Amino acid sequence: MTARVQPALSYLATVKVEVSRPIEVGDTPDGFRRIVPITGGSVEGPELRGTVLPVGADFQLLKSDTLTELEAKYVIETDEGEKIYVSNFGIRAGSAEDIAALVRGESVDPQRIYFRCVPRMVSEGRWAWLGSRILVGSGVRHPDAVHLDFYVLD
């Protein structure tokens, strides 16, 4: 019998991504497409600290009234000046009413929304090891920001 290795999670950081008004592309064969520009933000963790640079966007696809696929791409600059490229795929699901409220830019109790993600972080130097790990996260959408808690799957 082979021994099982159960993965654990180690907290990496909280990423607070500031966003501006969405650009609505409109209906497509796959769903309603919109792009949310990223305007900045902050990163705070036990070791990883820095800022979210004002570049990038969250490319959203509203698959149905209750399900949104998210694909955000942006750059973190650490306090030491290193750059980390982030490509983050996520799912946000909830009732049709709650998802509609989020799309309108309103606050919704995060307990009523399933918001999980799988960020990929690529860098050189001190943070290069992130590229060889699986990261997972959970998020909360606010009217002008998204707060994400990132964990390393050990």
Summary of the structure (lengths in Angstrom):
residues: 154
radius of gyration: 16.1
end to end distance: 22.5
largest distance: 54.8
contacts: 451
relative contact order: 0.20
helix: 12%
strand: 59%
